[in-house]
Amino acid sequence: MHKIILTLAVLFFITEGVAKEMKVLMIGNSFSICVGKNLPQIVKAGKKHQLVLTSAYIGGCSLETHAKNLKQAESEPAFKPYQIDVWNSNDLRQGKRTKGNVLELLKNNKYDIITIQQASHFSWNYATYQPHADTVISYIRKFNPQAKILIQQTWAYRSDDARLQPGENSWGFDQQGMHERVRAAYHKLAAEKGFGIIPTGDAIAIYRQSTPAYKALSAKELAQYANPDLPPMAKDIVGRDFWKKQKDGTMSLAADRIHLNFKGEYLQACVWYGYLFGEDPAEIRYEHPKISSSECKALAAAAKKALRK
């Protein structure tokens, strides 16, 4: 049945042997804008489909803030808090970045797919989703009734994030606990609304299961590093360590424990490509220039497994 559904999705975007241009709007945050780094290249290399991908971005933006912004834009057309980015698979040069709001995008465009997601720090708590998700959905249905609404299932943070560790800032669960809660919350929304889920978080969890676990270093071990040397990442695809210049001019070692690194961004794009176009990620032809061919295949395999799941 799964293969039949995917095949029908592909046929919808093919007319007389010519791929129809798919227009996708992402109403999101930093966990969605990264899709634009690899997905257009994957689509172009596949030579089967065409994609225009638009991102409406505010860092850390929650469903509640998206809902408030939509309401405010109705009375204040000049209210433009979003960074708008557009990618076209036919021309991989990124379009000019502009400021805007989601309401004007919905009024002025007809999208085939519109994706939504919760801010990552709320994503595990379904109580933060409603009634805000319903508000966003109502605007989409009013101005883009033809669009198919999809949910991007986001992911669990790197295991050394303080919120996943014992201590005063802890959420009370670890990385696996976050994944399970995030997955349950997104699936609850999807079940209530009849939406499909792009299983990015599942793909990341699957890849983590097949690779060495990330091991955080102690403060003493980190102190042994000097710029520009970085501690090992194992093969985790969430998070990165980097050197940051302080106000006094010295460099200190810092860490991003929540965002996808370049390997994770490639995996995310493989999942999106497989879901949107009904294609087998194992047949993706584009390989990230900084990732080995074997690693690209392993990432695509995780995407394929998540889509089957």
TORKOL-4160 file (C-alpha; in steps of 0.2 Angstrom, whole numbers, padded with zeros to 4 digits, m for minus):
309
<pt num="1" X="0000" Y="0000" Z="0000"/>
<pt num="2" X="0014" Y="0012" Z="0005"/>
<pt num="3" X="0022" Y="0010" Z="m0013"/>
<pt num="4" X="0005" Y="0013" Z="m0021"/>
<pt num="5" X="0003" Y="0029" Z="m0011"/>
<pt num="6" X="0020" Y="0035" Z="m0016"/>
<pt num="7" X="0017" Y="0031" Z="m0034"/>
<pt num="8" X="0001" Y="0041" Z="m0034"/>
<pt num="9" X="0010" Y="0056" Z="m0027"/>
<pt num="10" X="0023" Y="0055" Z="m0041"/>
<pt num="11" X="0010" Y="0054" Z="m0054"/>
<pt num="12" X="0001" Y="0069" Z="m0048"/>
<pt num="13" X="0016" Y="0079" Z="m0052"/>
<pt num="14" X="0019" Y="0072" Z="m0070"/>
<pt num="15" X="0009" Y="0078" Z="m0085"/>
<pt num="16" X="0011" Y="0070" Z="m0102"/>
<pt num="17" X="0029" Y="0064" Z="m0097"/>
<pt num="18" X="0035" Y="0081" Z="m0091"/>
<pt num="19" X="0037" Y="0084" Z="m0072"/>
<pt num="20" X="0026" Y="0097" Z="m0065"/>
<pt num="21" X="0034" Y="0111" Z="m0054"/>
<pt num="22" X="0031" Y="0107" Z="m0036"/>
<pt num="23" X="0029" Y="0123" Z="m0025"/>
<pt num="24" X="0032" Y="0120" Z="m0007"/>
<pt num="25" X="0031" Y="0133" Z="0007"/>
<pt num="26" X="0039" Y="0129" Z="0024"/>
<pt num="27" X="0032" Y="0139" Z="0039"/>
<pt num="28" X="0046" Y="0136" Z="0051"/>
<pt num="29" X="0062" Y="0140" Z="0059"/>
<pt num="30" X="0080" Y="0135" Z="0059"/>
<pt num="31" X="0074" Y="0116" Z="0059"/>
<pt num="32" X="0066" Y="0119" Z="0042"/>
<pt num="33" X="0077" Y="0132" Z="0033"/>
<pt num="34" X="0091" Y="0120" Z="0032"/>
<pt num="35" X="0081" Y="0109" Z="0020"/>
<pt num="36" X="0086" Y="0122" Z="0006"/>
<pt num="37" X="0104" Y="0117" Z="0008"/>
<pt num="38" X="0103" Y="0101" Z="m0001"/>
<pt num="39" X="0085" Y="0097" Z="m0007"/>
<pt num="40" X="0086" Y="0108" Z="m0023"/>
<pt num="41" X="0102" Y="0100" Z="m0028"/>
<pt num="42" X="0095" Y="0082" Z="m0025"/>
<pt num="43" X="0080" Y="0086" Z="m0036"/>
<pt num="44" X="0090" Y="0094" Z="m0050"/>
<pt num="45" X="0102" Y="0079" Z="m0050"/>
<pt num="46" X="0088" Y="0067" Z="m0051"/>
<pt num="47" X="0082" Y="0075" Z="m0068"/>
<pt num="48" X="0064" Y="0069" Z="m0064"/>
<pt num="49" X="0056" Y="0083" Z="m0055"/>
<pt num="50" X="0055" Y="0102" Z="m0053"/>
<pt num="51" X="0055" Y="0111" Z="m0036"/>
<pt num="52" X="0052" Y="0129" Z="m0030"/>
<pt num="53" X="0055" Y="0129" Z="m0011"/>
<pt num="54" X="0051" Y="0144" Z="m0001"/>
<pt num="55" X="0056" Y="0146" Z="0018"/>
<pt num="56" X="0047" Y="0158" Z="0030"/>
<pt num="57" X="0060" Y="0159" Z="0044"/>
<pt num="58" X="0061" Y="0166" Z="0061"/>
<pt num="59" X="0074" Y="0157" Z="0073"/>
<pt num="60" X="0066" Y="0147" Z="0086"/>
<pt num="61" X="0048" Y="0152" Z="0080"/>
<pt num="62" X="0034" Y="0142" Z="0088"/>
<pt num="63" X="0017" Y="0138" Z="0082"/>
<pt num="64" X="0010" Y="0151" Z="0094"/>
<pt num="65" X="0021" Y="0164" Z="0087"/>
<pt num="66" X="0017" Y="0159" Z="0069"/>
<pt num="67" X="m0002" Y="0161" Z="0074"/>
<pt num="68" X="0001" Y="0178" Z="0082"/>
<pt num="69" X="0011" Y="0184" Z="0067"/>
<pt num="70" X="m0003" Y="0179" Z="0055"/>
<pt num="71" X="m0016" Y="0189" Z="0065"/>
<pt num="72" X="m0005" Y="0204" Z="0066"/>
<pt num="73" X="m0001" Y="0204" Z="0048"/>
<pt num="74" X="m0020" Y="0205" Z="0044"/>
<pt num="75" X="m0021" Y="0223" Z="0052"/>
<pt num="76" X="m0003" Y="0228" Z="0049"/>
<pt num="77" X="0002" Y="0223" Z="0031"/>
<pt num="78" X="0019" Y="0231" Z="0034"/>
<pt num="79" X="0023" Y="0219" Z="0048"/>
<pt num="80" X="0037" Y="0208" Z="0040"/>
<pt num="81" X="0046" Y="0198" Z="0054"/>
<pt num="82" X="0051" Y="0184" Z="0043"/>
<pt num="83" X="0066" Y="0180" Z="0032"/>
<pt num="84" X="0060" Y="0174" Z="0016"/>
<pt num="85" X="0071" Y="0162" Z="0005"/>
<pt num="86" X="0067" Y="0154" Z="m0011"/>
<pt num="87" X="0076" Y="0140" Z="m0020"/>
<pt num="88" X="0073" Y="0134" Z="m0038"/>
<pt num="89" X="0079" Y="0117" Z="m0043"/>
<pt num="90" X="0081" Y="0123" Z="m0061"/>
<pt num="91" X="0093" Y="0137" Z="m0055"/>
<pt num="92" X="0103" Y="0133" Z="m0040"/>
<pt num="93" X="0108" Y="0151" Z="m0037"/>
<pt num="94" X="0098" Y="0156" Z="m0021"/>
<pt num="95" X="0085" Y="0170" Z="m0024"/>
<pt num="96" X="0087" Y="0187" Z="m0016"/>
<pt num="97" X="0083" Y="0186" Z="0003"/>
<pt num="98" X="0068" Y="0197" Z="0007"/>
<pt num="99" X="0058" Y="0201" Z="0023"/>
<pt num="100" X="0040" Y="0197" Z="0023"/>
<pt num="101" X="0026" Y="0188" Z="0032"/>
<pt num="102" X="0017" Y="0172" Z="0030"/>
<pt num="103" X="0000" Y="0180" Z="0026"/>
<pt num="104" X="0006" Y="0189" Z="0011"/>
<pt num="105" X="0014" Y="0173" Z="0005"/>
<pt num="106" X="m0002" Y="0163" Z="0006"/>
<pt num="107" X="m0012" Y="0177" Z="m0002"/>
<pt num="108" X="0000" Y="0179" Z="m0017"/>
<pt num="109" X="0005" Y="0161" Z="m0021"/>
<pt num="110" X="m0003" Y="0145" Z="m0024"/>
<pt num="111" X="0007" Y="0131" Z="m0016"/>
<pt num="112" X="0006" Y="0112" Z="m0018"/>
<pt num="113" X="0013" Y="0108" Z="m0001"/>
<pt num="114" X="0014" Y="0118" Z="0015"/>
<pt num="115" X="0024" Y="0111" Z="0030"/>
<pt num="116" X="0022" Y="0116" Z="0048"/>
<pt num="117" X="0032" Y="0111" Z="0063"/>
<pt num="118" X="0034" Y="0116" Z="0082"/>
<pt num="119" X="0049" Y="0125" Z="0089"/>
<pt num="120" X="0061" Y="0112" Z="0095"/>
<pt num="121" X="0061" Y="0117" Z="0113"/>
<pt num="122" X="0042" Y="0114" Z="0113"/>
<pt num="123" X="0041" Y="0100" Z="0101"/>
<pt num="124" X="0040" Y="0086" Z="0115"/>
<pt num="125" X="0026" Y="0095" Z="0124"/>
<pt num="126" X="0009" Y="0093" Z="0115"/>
<pt num="127" X="0001" Y="0105" Z="0126"/>
<pt num="128" X="0011" Y="0119" Z="0117"/>
<pt num="129" X="0004" Y="0114" Z="0100"/>
<pt num="130" X="m0014" Y="0119" Z="0102"/>
<pt num="131" X="m0024" Y="0130" Z="0099"/>
<pt num="132" X="m0010" Y="0138" Z="0089"/>
<pt num="133" X="m0008" Y="0124" Z="0076"/>
<pt num="134" X="m0027" Y="0126" Z="0072"/>
<pt num="135" X="m0025" Y="0145" Z="0069"/>
<pt num="136" X="m0011" Y="0142" Z="0057"/>
<pt num="137" X="m0020" Y="0128" Z="0048"/>
<pt num="138" X="m0036" Y="0139" Z="0047"/>
<pt num="139" X="m0026" Y="0153" Z="0038"/>
<pt num="140" X="m0018" Y="0140" Z="0026"/>
<pt num="141" X="m0035" Y="0133" Z="0022"/>
<pt num="142" X="m0043" Y="0150" Z="0019"/>
<pt num="143" X="m0030" Y="0156" Z="0007"/>
<pt num="144" X="m0022" Y="0140" Z="0000"/>
<pt num="145" X="m0036" Y="0128" Z="0001"/>
<pt num="146" X="m0028" Y="0117" Z="m0013"/>
<pt num="147" X="m0012" Y="0115" Z="m0003"/>
<pt num="148" X="m0008" Y="0098" Z="0005"/>
<pt num="149" X="m0002" Y="0102" Z="0023"/>
<pt num="150" X="0012" Y="0091" Z="0030"/>
<pt num="151" X="0021" Y="0090" Z="0046"/>
<pt num="152" X="0040" Y="0089" Z="0048"/>
<pt num="153" X="0044" Y="0078" Z="0063"/>
<pt num="154" X="0059" Y="0086" Z="0070"/>
<pt num="155" X="0073" Y="0078" Z="0081"/>
<pt num="156" X="0081" Y="0075" Z="0098"/>
<pt num="157" X="0096" Y="0086" Z="0103"/>
<pt num="158" X="0113" Y="0080" Z="0104"/>
<pt num="159" X="0115" Y="0069" Z="0120"/>
<pt num="160" X="0126" Y="0082" Z="0130"/>
<pt num="161" X="0113" Y="0096" Z="0129"/>
<pt num="162" X="0110" Y="0102" Z="0147"/>
<pt num="163" X="0091" Y="0099" Z="0145"/>
<pt num="164" X="0094" Y="0080" Z="0142"/>
<pt num="165" X="0106" Y="0079" Z="0157"/>
<pt num="166" X="0103" Y="0078" Z="0175"/>
<pt num="167" X="0104" Y="0095" Z="0183"/>
<pt num="168" X="0094" Y="0110" Z="0187"/>
<pt num="169" X="0090" Y="0114" Z="0168"/>
<pt num="170" X="0085" Y="0096" Z="0164"/>
<pt num="171" X="0069" Y="0091" Z="0156"/>
<pt num="172" X="0069" Y="0075" Z="0165"/>
<pt num="173" X="0073" Y="0063" Z="0151"/>
<pt num="174" X="0087" Y="0059" Z="0139"/>
<pt num="175" X="0089" Y="0059" Z="0120"/>
<pt num="176" X="0079" Y="0044" Z="0118"/>
<pt num="177" X="0066" Y="0051" Z="0129"/>
<pt num="178" X="0065" Y="0067" Z="0119"/>
<pt num="179" X="0064" Y="0057" Z="0102"/>
<pt num="180" X="0049" Y="0047" Z="0109"/>
<pt num="181" X="0040" Y="0062" Z="0115"/>
<pt num="182" X="0043" Y="0073" Z="0100"/>
<pt num="183" X="0037" Y="0058" Z="0089"/>
<pt num="184" X="0022" Y="0055" Z="0099"/>
<pt num="185" X="0017" Y="0074" Z="0099"/>
<pt num="186" X="0019" Y="0076" Z="0080"/>
<pt num="187" X="0009" Y="0059" Z="0077"/>
<pt num="188" X="m0005" Y="0065" Z="0088"/>
<pt num="189" X="m0007" Y="0081" Z="0078"/>
<pt num="190" X="m0006" Y="0072" Z="0062"/>
<pt num="191" X="m0019" Y="0059" Z="0068"/>
<pt num="192" X="m0031" Y="0073" Z="0073"/>
<pt num="193" X="m0029" Y="0082" Z="0057"/>
<pt num="194" X="m0026" Y="0069" Z="0044"/>
<pt num="195" X="m0009" Y="0076" Z="0039"/>
<pt num="196" X="0006" Y="0066" Z="0033"/>
<pt num="197" X="0022" Y="0067" Z="0042"/>
<pt num="198" X="0039" Y="0070" Z="0035"/>
<pt num="199" X="0049" Y="0058" Z="0047"/>
<pt num="200" X="0066" Y="0068" Z="0048"/>
<pt num="201" X="0067" Y="0064" Z="0067"/>
<pt num="202" X="0064" Y="0045" Z="0064"/>
<pt num="203" X="0078" Y="0045" Z="0051"/>
<pt num="204" X="0090" Y="0054" Z="0063"/>
<pt num="205" X="0086" Y="0041" Z="0077"/>
<pt num="206" X="0088" Y="0027" Z="0065"/>
<pt num="207" X="0105" Y="0033" Z="0059"/>
<pt num="208" X="0111" Y="0035" Z="0077"/>
<pt num="209" X="0106" Y="0017" Z="0081"/>
<pt num="210" X="0118" Y="0011" Z="0067"/>
<pt num="211" X="0133" Y="0022" Z="0072"/>
<pt num="212" X="0144" Y="0025" Z="0087"/>
<pt num="213" X="0136" Y="0035" Z="0100"/>
<pt num="214" X="0142" Y="0053" Z="0103"/>
<pt num="215" X="0153" Y="0054" Z="0119"/>
<pt num="216" X="0154" Y="0071" Z="0127"/>
<pt num="217" X="0171" Y="0076" Z="0134"/>
<pt num="218" X="0174" Y="0082" Z="0151"/>
<pt num="219" X="0179" Y="0100" Z="0155"/>
<pt num="220" X="0197" Y="0094" Z="0158"/>
<pt num="221" X="0198" Y="0085" Z="0141"/>
<pt num="222" X="0191" Y="0100" Z="0132"/>
<pt num="223" X="0204" Y="0111" Z="0140"/>
<pt num="224" X="0217" Y="0102" Z="0131"/>
<pt num="225" X="0211" Y="0108" Z="0114"/>
<pt num="226" X="0218" Y="0124" Z="0106"/>
<pt num="227" X="0211" Y="0133" Z="0091"/>
<pt num="228" X="0208" Y="0127" Z="0077"/>
<pt num="229" X="0208" Y="0109" Z="0083"/>
<pt num="230" X="0191" Y="0102" Z="0087"/>
<pt num="231" X="0185" Y="0087" Z="0098"/>
<pt num="232" X="0179" Y="0071" Z="0088"/>
<pt num="233" X="0160" Y="0071" Z="0084"/>
<pt num="234" X="0159" Y="0052" Z="0082"/>
<pt num="235" X="0146" Y="0051" Z="0068"/>
<pt num="236" X="0132" Y="0061" Z="0077"/>
<pt num="237" X="0123" Y="0071" Z="0064"/>
<pt num="238" X="0116" Y="0084" Z="0076"/>
<pt num="239" X="0127" Y="0097" Z="0083"/>
<pt num="240" X="0145" Y="0104" Z="0080"/>
<pt num="241" X="0159" Y="0111" Z="0090"/>
<pt num="242" X="0167" Y="0127" Z="0085"/>
<pt num="243" X="0179" Y="0141" Z="0091"/>
<pt num="244" X="0170" Y="0158" Z="0095"/>
<pt num="245" X="0179" Y="0174" Z="0098"/>
<pt num="246" X="0175" Y="0182" Z="0115"/>
<pt num="247" X="0173" Y="0201" Z="0119"/>
<pt num="248" X="0191" Y="0202" Z="0125"/>
<pt num="249" X="0198" Y="0194" Z="0109"/>
<pt num="250" X="0202" Y="0177" Z="0115"/>
<pt num="251" X="0195" Y="0162" Z="0107"/>
<pt num="252" X="0185" Y="0149" Z="0116"/>
<pt num="253" X="0177" Y="0132" Z="0112"/>
<pt num="254" X="0158" Y="0132" Z="0110"/>
<pt num="255" X="0145" Y="0120" Z="0105"/>
<pt num="256" X="0129" Y="0119" Z="0095"/>
<pt num="257" X="0120" Y="0104" Z="0102"/>
<pt num="258" X="0103" Y="0106" Z="0093"/>
<pt num="259" X="0105" Y="0109" Z="0075"/>
<pt num="260" X="0109" Y="0097" Z="0061"/>
<pt num="261" X="0127" Y="0098" Z="0055"/>
<pt num="262" X="0131" Y="0096" Z="0036"/>
<pt num="263" X="0128" Y="0077" Z="0037"/>
<pt num="264" X="0112" Y="0079" Z="0046"/>
<pt num="265" X="0106" Y="0092" Z="0033"/>
<pt num="266" X="0110" Y="0080" Z="0019"/>
<pt num="267" X="0100" Y="0066" Z="0028"/>
<pt num="268" X="0085" Y="0078" Z="0030"/>
<pt num="269" X="0085" Y="0082" Z="0012"/>
<pt num="270" X="0085" Y="0064" Z="0007"/>
<pt num="271" X="0070" Y="0061" Z="0018"/>
<pt num="272" X="0061" Y="0076" Z="0011"/>
<pt num="273" X="0065" Y="0070" Z="m0007"/>
<pt num="274" X="0059" Y="0053" Z="m0004"/>
<pt num="275" X="0043" Y="0059" Z="0004"/>
<pt num="276" X="0038" Y="0073" Z="m0008"/>
<pt num="277" X="0042" Y="0064" Z="m0024"/>
<pt num="278" X="0039" Y="0046" Z="m0019"/>
<pt num="279" X="0057" Y="0042" Z="m0024"/>
<pt num="280" X="0069" Y="0029" Z="m0017"/>
<pt num="281" X="0082" Y="0039" Z="m0007"/>
<pt num="282" X="0094" Y="0025" Z="m0011"/>
<pt num="283" X="0094" Y="0031" Z="m0029"/>
<pt num="284" X="0098" Y="0049" Z="m0025"/>
<pt num="285" X="0112" Y="0054" Z="m0037"/>
<pt num="286" X="0118" Y="0070" Z="m0029"/>
<pt num="287" X="0132" Y="0068" Z="m0016"/>
<pt num="288" X="0137" Y="0081" Z="m0004"/>
<pt num="289" X="0155" Y="0087" Z="m0008"/>
<pt num="290" X="0161" Y="0086" Z="0010"/>
<pt num="291" X="0153" Y="0068" Z="0013"/>
<pt num="292" X="0161" Y="0052" Z="0006"/>
<pt num="293" X="0151" Y="0042" Z="m0006"/>
<pt num="294" X="0149" Y="0028" Z="0006"/>
<pt num="295" X="0143" Y="0039" Z="0020"/>
<pt num="296" X="0130" Y="0047" Z="0008"/>
<pt num="297" X="0124" Y="0030" Z="0004"/>
<pt num="298" X="0122" Y="0026" Z="0023"/>
<pt num="299" X="0113" Y="0042" Z="0026"/>
<pt num="300" X="0101" Y="0039" Z="0011"/>
<pt num="301" X="0098" Y="0021" Z="0018"/>
<pt num="302" X="0093" Y="0029" Z="0035"/>
<pt num="303" X="0081" Y="0040" Z="0026"/>
<pt num="304" X="0074" Y="0025" Z="0016"/>
<pt num="305" X="0071" Y="0015" Z="0032"/>
<pt num="306" X="0062" Y="0030" Z="0040"/>
<pt num="307" X="0050" Y="0032" Z="0026"/>
<pt num="308" X="0046" Y="0013" Z="0026"/>
<pt num="309" X="0043" Y="0014" Z="0044"/>
